[in-house]
Amino acid sequence: MLFLYEKRTWFAVAPIAILVMMGASAHAQTADEYPSRELRVICAFPPGSGAAVWVRFFAEQANSRAGKPVLVENK
């Protein structure tokens, strides 16, 4: 009987404790606007290859959506 009482107490206290922790951490979740600087994309293939063309195409699309420059580096 004592075990059941402790289990009920745990199930009553745990949600309250979780809500208190969520409220305390809400301020820590505020962040600056992302991205705050340029984005870098690394392409492992040489310039002019099919993969590099696709990477540059998607970089242009990301540039128009993010509003930040997207730099493509071939390495």
Sequence and secondary structure as in RCSB ss.txt:
>XXXX:A:sequence
MLFLYEKRTWFAVAPIAILVMMGASAHAQTADEYPSRELRVICAFPPGSGAAVWVRFFAEQANSRAGKPVLVENK
>XXXX:A:secstr
 HHHHHHHHHHHHHHHHHHHHHHHHTGGG    S SS EEEEESS TTSHHHHHHHHHHHHHHHHHSS EEEEE 
